[in-house]
Amino acid sequence: MTTSGSTPGPDVLAAFEKAKGFMPLGEGLALYAAAVEAAALGLPLLEVGTYCGRSTILLADAARAAGVTALTVDHHRGSEEQQPGWDFHDPETVDPVVGRMDTLPTFRRTLHAAGLEDHVVALVGRSPQVARVWGGPLGLVFIDGGHTDEHATADYEGWAPHVADGGLLLIHDVFPVKHDEWTGQAPYRVYLRALESGAFTEVSVHDSLRVLRRTGAGI
Ligand SMILES: C[S@@+](CC[C@H](N)C(=O)[O-])C[C@H]1O[C@@H](n2cnc3c(N)ncnc32)[C@H](O)[C@@H]1O
């Protein structure tokens, strides 16, 4: 079984819960519902911040049901807070040959186990660099990459212009009040900028996940 309306089927849910990553179940269900809605536009769904594929599973399942493709962008070297010595570091993600993080192999195993490989295109590289060569409209952009102002702003400026009319922009880790040392509030500032642009209107809030819809031009 795969999808049932805007709730993933039990197999997909089980794969999601088993996957390494940072997306809690409640926010994941909201991400999934948004992805199902946006996929009806018939355009690709794009994620910034693949990590080991936990949230990608949900986008991929929604994409599969609608016959579109999920795209996911990551350099797979980890964000600042995932590096050795930081709270969110997982030693299993370090490539012993290179001596740096590499989450791509785990991501591939995650998608394979979920049976969703055929519905995802992994874009391996720095988000702004990939955005510069991306030309098409997107039904959904989900920003869950680096949490510094530099990275969150570049993700917004690189990808939000591609959100089609009526498409959705989702931003993760939006904390109006400082949450902890690693998170910072860059995603919150990007969220405010999107609202203030007049191009996006808030649809819903699910813990730290914000769902916005393109209702005007620009960013
Ligand atoms: C918070 S994790 C993503 C979590 C994932 N969505 C999940 O559900 O578990 C952020 C990811 O963004 C990636 N990242 C950070 N800055 C990036 C950049 N400038 N370009 C590409 N990927 C980046 C990191 O490598 C990391 O894997």
The ligand as a MOL file (V3000), in Angstrom:
LIG
                    3D

  0  0  0     0  0            999 V3000
M  V30 BEGIN CTAB
M  V30 COUNTS 27 29 0 0 0
M  V30 BEGIN ATOM
M  V30 1 C 18.7730 19.4960 8.8040 0
M  V30 2 S 19.5600 18.4910 7.6110 0 CHG=1
M  V30 3 C 18.2040 17.9620 6.6120 0
M  V30 4 C 17.3270 17.0030 7.3550 0
M  V30 5 C 16.3910 16.1920 6.4730 0
M  V30 6 N 15.4870 17.0240 5.6870 0
M  V30 7 C 15.6230 15.1870 7.3070 0
M  V30 8 O 14.4020 15.0820 7.1800 0
M  V30 9 O 16.2360 14.4810 8.1180 0 CHG=-1
M  V30 10 C 20.3400 19.7140 6.5990 0
M  V30 11 C 21.0900 19.1700 5.3910 0
M  V30 12 O 21.3880 20.2980 4.5680 0
M  V30 13 C 22.6370 20.1060 3.9380 0
M  V30 14 N 23.1660 21.4180 3.5870 0
M  V30 15 C 23.4920 22.4280 4.4220 0
M  V30 16 N 23.8920 23.4990 3.7180 0
M  V30 17 C 23.8240 23.1380 2.4020 0
M  V30 18 C 24.1360 23.8140 1.1760 0
M  V30 19 N 24.5580 25.0730 1.1660 0
M  V30 20 N 23.9650 23.1460 0.0300 0
M  V30 21 C 23.5250 21.8580 0.0190 0
M  V30 22 N 23.2150 21.1770 1.1420 0
M  V30 23 C 23.3660 21.8080 2.3200 0
M  V30 24 C 23.4700 19.3470 4.9520 0
M  V30 25 O 24.4950 18.6040 4.3010 0
M  V30 26 C 22.4160 18.4790 5.6660 0
M  V30 27 O 22.4030 17.1740 5.1360 0
M  V30 END ATOM
M  V30 BEGIN BOND
M  V30 1 1 1 2
M  V30 2 1 2 3
M  V30 3 1 2 10
M  V30 4 1 3 4
M  V30 5 1 4 5
M  V30 6 1 5 6
M  V30 7 1 5 7
M  V30 8 2 7 8
M  V30 9 1 7 9
M  V30 10 1 10 11
M  V30 11 1 11 12
M  V30 12 1 11 26
M  V30 13 1 12 13
M  V30 14 1 13 14
M  V30 15 1 13 24
M  V30 16 1 14 15
M  V30 17 1 14 23
M  V30 18 2 15 16
M  V30 19 1 16 17
M  V30 20 1 17 18
M  V30 21 2 17 23
M  V30 22 1 18 19
M  V30 23 2 18 20
M  V30 24 1 20 21
M  V30 25 2 21 22
M  V30 26 1 22 23
M  V30 27 1 24 25
M  V30 28 1 24 26
M  V30 29 1 26 27
M  V30 END BOND
M  V30 END CTAB
M  END
